[in-house]
Amino acid sequence: MLQAWAPDGIGEIAAGADLAAVIGDALAASDEQILAGDIVVVTSKIISKAEGRFVVADDREEAITAETVRLVASRTNPETGGTTRIVENRLGIVSAAAGVDASNTPEGTILLLPEDPDASACSLAAALRARFGVDVGVLVSDTLGRAWRAGQVDQAIGAGGVHVFEDLRGSTDTQGRPLAVTLPCVADELCSAAELVKGKATGRPIAIVRGRADLVGSLDLPGARSIPRTGPTDMFRKGYDEAFADGYTAGRSDA
């Protein structure tokens, strides 16, 4: 049985905060004792705050540009005049606005994603394992949109001591047919489950998911950096308008 809950006890996080101690104290004070195989899902924003990832920036668009490695698509809203940019950022994540966040930050500042979410997750997992004497995993979550589907869900951008995929290739379905490509991204699924109990404005930026101890392993497991599909495996490198414009330009140059 899968269980998920979000403990209280984590207030506003300032730059330089000992996040492992803050999270550990919240877990220790919780009614539920932390157990081996539990997975702690941590909202990326509090990691960014603890790591001091604030940038003084009056212009959020400039900050997005600075974090962008590749533009995928750009659209202007005719009603608001605002522009949404879907980009690949320095972490290889394809998302809106490169993960740059201007909400719940001091005036005149924006917040960048953690420098290395996998390293942050591993550091937290190591500290929690040492404190509680049990093997736990840590996932770092962020809210992302999905191609072809409206709305957003929380997905994994960092992982420490957690298998991010459940490889079912080579096994068989209930009818005995072989599974050739089935590779659930369980890290994303767990982050989405955790968001159901964390919420967006509840002051509960972490959640514990219990019931998938089989996914918890060594701290040198591949992290969430292995999830984004970029480079040669990326089948959707550009938005429709951008791809059409490139094809049109190429056609004219060949004429």
Backbone hydrogen bonds, N-H to C=O, Kabsch-Sander energy under -0.5 kcal/mol:
donor,donor_aa,acceptor,acceptor_aa,energy
3,Q,210,R,-3.0
5,W,208,I,-1.8
11,G,9,G,-0.6
16,G,50,A,-2.6
17,A,14,A,-2.0
19,L,17,A,-1.6
22,V,18,D,-2.2
23,I,19,L,-2.9
24,G,20,A,-2.4
25,D,21,A,-2.6
26,A,22,V,-1.9
27,L,23,I,-2.5
28,A,24,G,-2.6
29,A,25,D,-1.9
30,S,26,A,-0.6
30,S,27,L,-0.7
33,Q,31,D,-0.5
37,G,135,D,-3.2
38,D,35,L,-1.9
39,I,209,V,-2.3
40,V,137,G,-3.1
41,V,39,I,-0.6
41,V,207,A,-3.3
42,V,40,V,-0.6
42,V,139,L,-3.3
43,T,205,P,-2.7
44,S,141,S,-2.9
46,I,43,T,-1.0
47,I,43,T,-0.9
48,S,44,S,-2.7
49,K,45,K,-2.4
50,A,46,I,-2.2
51,E,47,I,-2.3
52,G,49,K,-1.3
53,R,48,S,-2.8
55,V,110,I,-2.5
57,A,55,V,-0.6
57,A,108,G,-1.8
60,R,58,D,-0.7
63,A,59,D,-1.3
64,I,60,R,-2.2
65,T,61,E,-2.2
66,A,62,E,-2.1
67,E,63,A,-1.4
68,T,64,I,-0.7
68,T,65,T,-0.9
69,V,88,E,-3.3
70,R,88,E,-1.5
72,V,86,I,-2.7
73,A,86,I,-1.9
75,R,84,T,-2.5
77,N,82,G,-3.3
81,G,77,N,-3.0
84,T,75,R,-3.2
85,R,83,T,-0.5
86,I,73,A,-3.2
86,I,84,T,-0.5
87,V,85,R,-0.6
87,V,95,S,-2.8
88,E,70,R,-2.9
89,N,87,V,-0.5
89,N,93,I,-2.3
90,R,67,E,-0.8
92,G,89,N,-2.0
95,S,87,V,-2.5
95,S,93,I,-0.6
97,A,85,R,-2.5
98,A,95,S,-0.8
99,G,96,A,-1.4
100,V,97,A,-2.4
101,D,111,L,-2.7
105,T,102,A,-0.6
109,T,106,P,-1.8
110,I,55,V,-2.2
111,L,101,D,-3.1
112,L,53,R,-2.3
120,S,116,D,-2.4
121,A,117,P,-2.5
122,C,118,D,-2.5
123,S,119,A,-2.4
124,L,120,S,-2.3
125,A,121,A,-2.6
126,A,122,C,-2.6
127,A,123,S,-2.1
128,L,124,L,-2.6
129,R,125,A,-2.5
130,A,126,A,-2.1
131,R,127,A,-2.1
132,F,128,L,-2.5
133,G,129,R,-1.8
136,V,134,V,-0.7
137,G,38,D,-2.2
138,V,160,G,-2.3
139,L,40,V,-2.5
140,V,158,G,-2.7
141,S,42,V,-2.5
141,S,139,L,-0.5
142,D,155,Q,-2.3
144,L,142,D,-0.5
144,L,153,V,-2.7
146,R,149,R,-0.7
146,R,151,G,-0.7
149,R,146,R,-1.6
153,V,144,L,-2.3
155,Q,142,D,-2.9
157,I,140,V,-3.1
158,G,140,V,-1.4
160,G,138,V,-2.8
163,H,215,L,-3.0
164,V,162,V,-0.6
166,E,184,P,-2.3
167,D,165,F,-0.6
168,L,166,E,-0.9
168,L,182,T,-1.7
170,G,179,L,-3.1
171,S,168,L,-1.9
173,D,177,R,-2.6
176,G,173,D,-2.0
179,L,171,S,-3.1
180,A,178,P,-0.6
183,L,181,V,-0.6
186,V,184,P,-1.6
187,A,164,V,-1.9
188,D,185,C,-0.5
189,E,185,C,-1.7
190,L,186,V,-2.6
191,C,187,A,-2.0
192,S,188,D,-2.3
193,A,189,E,-2.1
194,A,190,L,-2.4
195,E,191,C,-1.8
196,L,192,S,-1.0
196,L,193,A,-0.6
197,V,193,A,-0.5
197,V,194,A,-1.3
198,K,194,A,-1.9
199,G,195,E,-2.2
207,A,41,V,-2.0
208,I,5,W,-2.9
209,V,39,I,-2.9
210,R,3,Q,-3.0
215,L,212,R,-2.0
216,V,213,A,-1.4
217,G,161,G,-2.1
221,L,218,S,-1.2
226,S,223,G,-1.6
227,I,224,A,-2.0
230,T,228,P,-1.0
233,T,230,T,-1.1
234,D,231,G,-1.8
235,M,233,T,-0.8
239,G,72,V,-2.3
243,A,239,G,-2.7
244,F,240,Y,-2.7
245,A,241,D,-2.4
246,D,242,E,-2.2
247,G,243,A,-2.5
248,Y,244,F,-2.7
249,T,245,A,-2.5
250,A,246,D,-2.6
251,G,247,G,-2.3
252,R,248,Y,-2.1
253,S,249,T,-2.0
254,D,250,A,-1.4
255,A,251,G,-0.7
255,A,252,R,-0.5
